[in-house]
Amino acid sequence: MRPVFIMIKCDMGKAYQVAQEAVDTIEEASEIYSISGQYDLLAKFYLEPDQDIGRFVTERVQTLAGVKDTFTLITFNAFGGSGAS
């Protein structure tokens, strides 16, 4: 499994509904945080190695009711400190 982070901009007043729908309907969702700044949510998804990221974003995330825009971050390596498990 590989982690993909997606920043999600929502329609005004819809961030909590979008977050709940993502948690309820997207099995790959690991964590979803409300954030400040240009985007409203930061979501972490775990995808299978052969899963198409572009299709996942456009067909599963961008189609959620209330999603206005997304920004996808693809990770390469994970680093941990002494507190990491």
Secondary structure, 3 states (H helix, E strand, C coil): CEEEEEEEEECCCCHHHHHHHHHHHCCCEEEEEECCCCCCEEEEEEECCCCCHHHHHHHHHCCCCCEEEEEEEECCCCCCCCCCC
